[in-house]
Amino acid sequence: MEREALQQAIKAKFPETEVGDSATQLPEIKFSHAKFREAMQWLHDDEAFSLDFPMSMTAVDWPEEKKITCVYHLYSMKHGHKLVVKVDADREKPSVPTVSDLWKGCDWFEREVFDLFGVVFEDHPDMRRIMLTDDWVGYPLRKDYKDSRIAGKPY
């Protein structure tokens, strides 16, 4: 499915979604927090999309806007199309519904984002640190993170 057709089909089902800039390499869509889980289930299960492989998942910290954006790169092995899905979380208490039950590969991705950004994935079966020690304080990939072992400003 071509970029425009992919985005238009999603927009028809979820009219409140934001469509990404056409200048980006891959088609992008941003779901509201309220519709995120339903939309991801649909993208996974619907025959026209069959987005069955999570290529990657990460987050972006926006301290000025007081949000953290979770970014999923999904691929359909059946159709060969790719889609970037985004969802915002409140930076003060970031939380997003898990999709680890839809894509087993997201189990580790979500734990990594939890560990490094502090985003809690609701209903995740094993929400604990995966890279840092249990007694680690803070989230190293947040832009305001400070570590006494690092000299100077982080950004």
Legacy VTK file of the C-alpha trace (Angstrom):
# vtk DataFile Version 3.0
C-alpha trace
ASCII
DATASET POLYDATA
POINTS 155 float
0.000 0.000 0.000
1.372 3.413 -0.952
2.038 6.123 1.634
-1.070 8.217 0.902
-3.404 5.209 0.712
-2.004 3.846 3.965
-2.446 7.144 5.788
-5.893 7.810 4.310
-7.167 4.360 5.335
-5.974 4.924 8.900
-7.420 8.444 8.960
-10.788 7.069 7.776
-10.912 4.637 10.706
-9.420 7.057 13.279
-10.255 10.610 12.111
-8.580 12.300 15.090
-5.118 10.971 14.139
-2.345 13.242 12.939
-0.698 12.377 9.641
3.048 12.947 9.420
4.844 15.240 7.033
5.078 13.909 3.467
8.780 14.833 3.423
9.653 12.025 5.846
11.069 8.820 4.441
8.378 6.555 5.936
4.668 7.246 6.392
3.913 8.478 9.905
0.768 8.573 11.975
0.214 9.832 15.519
-2.598 8.395 17.608
-4.124 9.958 20.685
-3.368 8.221 23.950
-7.050 7.233 24.229
-7.132 5.493 20.820
-3.577 4.117 20.772
-4.235 0.550 21.956
-7.335 0.097 19.778
-5.497 1.458 16.739
-2.454 -0.759 17.266
-4.680 -3.838 17.603
-6.399 -2.881 14.349
-3.111 -2.306 12.488
-1.903 -5.698 13.669
-5.090 -7.661 12.882
-6.593 -5.970 9.814
-5.843 -7.909 6.625
-5.167 -4.745 4.609
-2.361 -3.730 6.989
-1.065 -6.951 8.605
1.680 -5.040 10.405
3.154 -8.149 11.966
6.766 -7.187 12.676
8.026 -4.460 15.047
11.292 -3.254 13.500
12.117 -0.935 16.383
10.634 1.141 19.152
12.080 4.100 20.998
11.096 7.419 22.539
11.886 11.111 22.197
12.002 13.474 25.170
10.451 16.931 24.678
11.056 18.726 28.014
9.852 22.116 26.700
6.542 20.572 25.634
6.339 18.406 28.782
5.877 15.189 26.811
7.651 12.025 25.755
6.781 10.603 22.349
6.939 6.835 21.893
7.833 5.854 18.329
7.119 2.416 16.817
8.470 1.303 13.411
6.204 -1.458 12.087
6.514 -3.662 8.994
4.166 -6.006 7.130
5.976 -9.098 5.907
2.888 -9.986 3.865
2.479 -6.641 2.065
5.960 -5.132 2.392
4.808 -1.763 3.690
6.203 0.115 6.679
4.587 2.551 9.083
5.861 4.791 11.860
3.369 5.086 14.716
3.695 7.732 17.426
1.910 8.389 20.703
2.568 11.107 23.290
2.796 10.595 27.045
2.803 13.216 29.788
6.441 13.761 30.795
5.662 14.098 34.512
4.020 10.676 34.729
4.554 8.974 31.354
2.380 5.974 30.643
1.308 4.191 27.439
-0.691 0.960 26.985
1.543 -2.004 26.197
1.492 -3.705 22.805
3.822 -6.510 23.904
0.928 -8.974 23.683
0.461 -8.079 19.989
4.149 -8.073 19.092
6.390 -10.159 21.370
9.393 -8.132 20.162
7.938 -5.067 21.846
8.433 -6.695 25.253
12.136 -5.770 25.256
11.651 -2.489 23.390
9.140 -1.279 25.975
11.359 -2.366 28.866
14.270 -0.454 27.335
12.156 2.708 26.981
10.970 2.255 30.570
14.556 1.894 31.767
16.034 4.830 29.833
13.083 7.287 29.599
10.801 6.277 32.492
7.715 5.489 30.404
5.515 2.905 32.148
3.733 0.526 29.764
0.336 -0.306 31.258
-0.383 -4.050 31.571
3.141 -5.029 30.482
3.838 -8.542 31.860
7.364 -7.736 33.141
7.820 -3.987 33.650
11.286 -3.821 35.213
14.686 -2.457 34.289
16.505 -4.284 31.521
19.811 -2.405 31.133
20.481 -0.455 34.325
20.769 -1.688 37.888
17.647 -1.733 40.051
19.052 1.027 42.282
19.769 3.424 39.368
18.332 6.888 39.900
16.875 8.765 36.940
16.460 8.120 33.239
19.669 8.634 31.219
18.043 9.422 27.864
15.956 12.294 29.171
17.420 15.597 28.083
17.619 16.994 31.615
19.368 13.937 33.077
22.412 14.809 35.155
25.106 12.404 36.236
27.909 13.486 38.562
30.327 11.324 36.559
29.765 13.444 33.429
31.414 16.858 33.269
29.549 19.741 31.644
26.076 19.985 30.207
24.585 16.850 28.643
23.063 18.852 25.708
LINES 1 156
155 0 1 2 3 4 5 6 7 8 9 10 11 12 13 14 15 16 17 18 19 20 21 22 23 24 25 26 27 28 29 30 31 32 33 34 35 36 37 38 39 40 41 42 43 44 45 46 47 48 49 50 51 52 53 54 55 56 57 58 59 60 61 62 63 64 65 66 67 68 69 70 71 72 73 74 75 76 77 78 79 80 81 82 83 84 85 86 87 88 89 90 91 92 93 94 95 96 97 98 99 100 101 102 103 104 105 106 107 108 109 110 111 112 113 114 115 116 117 118 119 120 121 122 123 124 125 126 127 128 129 130 131 132 133 134 135 136 137 138 139 140 141 142 143 144 145 146 147 148 149 150 151 152 153 154
